[in-house]
Amino acid sequence: MKQVQPVSEPDLLDALRRGDEEPLRVLYRKHYPMIINLVVNNGGSLQEGKDIHQETLIAFYERVREPGFRLECSIKTFLYSVARRLWLKQLQRRQRFGGTLNDAEVYVEVEMELVERREAGFRAMHEALEAMGEPCRSILKDFYLAERSMDEIARKFGYTNTDNAKTQKYKCLQRLKKRFFASMPGQIE
């Protein structure tokens, strides 16, 4: 099965700013389940989920096209936050929500703080991985990101057998963990 190379978020944002609609289609498909689940799991119907999904992507697209807009979190985090706020407002309008919108916004802010901390952890992991030398960086990317088998990795890097490749991957992973935890003191839950 051929794997499609992921497009970086900055490239995706640039394409949206230029008016390219393909990234919008990609985001539509990629984040559809997340937003539908958010709405359906919080008292909404599938149709309401579709409506919130549509409104969320429109809001995102309009914000991206604004001059000076700078995304401070991942696209997924931004979309989730917008969808959640839209859904809470919808619930408030229907008076089905038990608390006040302000209570809900405090909850969302706390939740977003957790998401942002996780995002910071992902960024730190990415930076630690990028700072690793070769062949460690490529071995770890091939195994964990590209999901290549140890057989493929052994052949690619010229190891005599799979066990030697596994040993090298283990050593690389230990070095990555050490770098990562050194950059995130007291941040891991």
C-alpha positions in Angstrom: 0.0 0.0 0.0 1.4 3.4 -1.0 1.6 5.9 1.8 0.8 9.5 1.1 3.4 11.9 2.4 1.8 14.2 5.0 1.8 17.9 4.2 3.2 20.1 7.0 0.7 22.4 8.8 2.6 25.6 7.7 2.4 24.4 4.0 -1.3 23.6 4.4 -1.9 27.1 5.9 0.0 28.8 3.1 -2.0 26.9 0.5 -5.3 28.0 2.2 -4.1 31.6 2.3 -3.5 31.4 -1.4 -7.1 30.2 -1.9 -6.3 26.6 -2.7 -9.3 24.5 -1.6 -7.7 21.1 -1.6 -6.3 21.5 1.9 -9.8 22.4 3.1 -11.0 19.0 1.7 -8.2 17.2 3.4 -9.0 18.9 6.8 -12.7 18.2 6.2 -12.1 14.4 5.9 -9.4 14.2 8.5 -11.2 16.0 11.3 -14.8 15.0 10.5 -14.9 12.0 13.0 -13.5 14.1 15.8 -16.1 16.9 15.5 -19.0 14.5 14.9 -18.0 12.5 18.0 -17.8 15.7 20.0 -21.3 16.7 19.1 -22.9 13.2 19.3 -21.2 12.3 22.6 -22.6 15.6 24.1 -26.2 15.3 23.3 -26.3 16.2 19.6 -27.5 14.4 16.5 -25.4 13.3 13.5 -27.0 16.2 11.5 -26.1 18.7 14.2 -22.6 17.3 14.2 -22.4 17.8 10.4 -23.6 21.4 10.8 -21.0 22.2 13.5 -18.3 20.5 11.4 -19.2 22.7 8.5 -19.4 25.9 10.6 -16.0 25.0 12.2 -14.2 24.7 8.9 -15.7 27.9 7.6 -14.6 29.8 10.7 -11.1 28.3 10.4 -10.9 29.2 6.7 -12.0 32.7 7.4 -9.5 33.1 10.3 -6.6 31.7 8.2 -7.4 34.2 5.4 -7.3 37.2 7.8 -4.1 39.3 7.5 -1.8 38.7 10.4 -3.5 35.6 11.7 -0.9 33.3 13.4 -1.9 29.8 14.5 -0.5 29.2 18.0 -1.5 25.5 18.3 -2.1 22.6 16.0 -4.9 22.8 13.5 -6.6 19.9 15.2 -6.5 21.7 18.5 -7.9 24.9 16.9 -10.7 23.0 15.2 -11.7 21.1 18.3 -11.8 24.3 20.3 -13.9 26.1 17.7 -16.3 23.2 17.3 -16.7 22.8 21.1 -17.5 26.5 21.5 -20.0 26.4 18.7 -21.6 23.4 20.2 -21.8 24.9 23.7 -23.4 28.0 22.2 -25.9 25.8 20.3 -26.8 24.0 23.6 -27.2 27.3 25.4 -29.6 28.6 22.7 -31.7 25.5 23.2 -31.4 25.8 26.9 -30.5 22.1 27.2 -27.2 22.9 28.9 -27.3 22.6 32.6 -24.7 25.2 33.6 -24.0 28.6 32.2 -21.9 29.2 29.2 -19.2 30.9 31.4 -18.9 27.6 33.4 -18.5 25.7 30.1 -15.9 28.2 28.9 -13.9 27.7 32.0 -14.1 23.9 31.5 -13.0 24.4 27.8 -10.1 26.6 28.9 -8.9 24.0 31.4 -9.2 21.3 28.7 -7.4 23.4 26.2 -4.6 24.0 28.6 -4.2 20.2 28.9 -4.3 19.9 25.1 -1.7 22.7 24.7 0.6 20.9 27.2 0.4 17.7 25.2 1.0 19.7 22.1 4.2 21.2 23.7 5.2 17.6 24.5 4.8 16.6 20.9 6.8 19.6 19.8 9.5 18.8 22.2 9.6 15.2 21.0 9.7 16.4 17.4 12.6 18.7 18.2 14.5 16.0 20.1 14.0 13.6 17.2 15.2 16.2 14.7 18.3 17.0 16.9 19.3 13.3 16.8 22.1 12.3 14.5 21.9 9.7 11.7 21.2 6.9 11.5 19.1 7.2 14.7 16.8 9.8 13.4 16.0 7.9 10.2 15.7 4.5 12.0 13.1 5.9 14.5 11.2 7.8 11.8 11.1 4.7 9.6 9.9 2.5 12.4 7.5 4.8 14.3 6.3 7.2 11.7 6.6 5.4 8.4 5.7 2.1 10.1 8.4 0.1 8.3 9.2 -3.4 9.5 12.5 -4.2 11.2 13.3 -6.4 8.1 13.0 -3.3 5.8 15.1 -1.2 8.2 17.8 -3.8 8.5 18.1 -4.0 4.7 17.9 -0.2 4.3 20.7 0.5 6.8 22.8 -2.6 5.9 22.5 -4.5 9.2 23.4 -8.1 8.9 20.1 -9.2 10.5 16.9 -7.9 12.1 18.2 -8.4 15.6 21.1 -6.0 15.0 18.6 -3.5 13.7 16.4 -3.9 16.7 19.3 -3.4 19.0 20.3 -0.2 17.2 16.6 1.0 17.3 16.5 0.3 21.1 19.7 2.3 21.7 18.4 5.2 19.5 15.1 5.2 21.4 16.9 5.4 24.7 18.9 8.4 23.5 15.7 10.0 22.2 14.0 9.5 25.6 17.0 11.0 27.4 16.9 14.1 25.2 13.2 14.4 25.4 13.0 14.2 29.2 15.9 16.6 29.6 13.9 19.2 27.6 10.7 18.6 29.5 11.6 18.7 33.3 8.5 18.4 35.4 6.2 18.7 32.4 5.2 15.0 32.0 2.0 13.8 33.7 
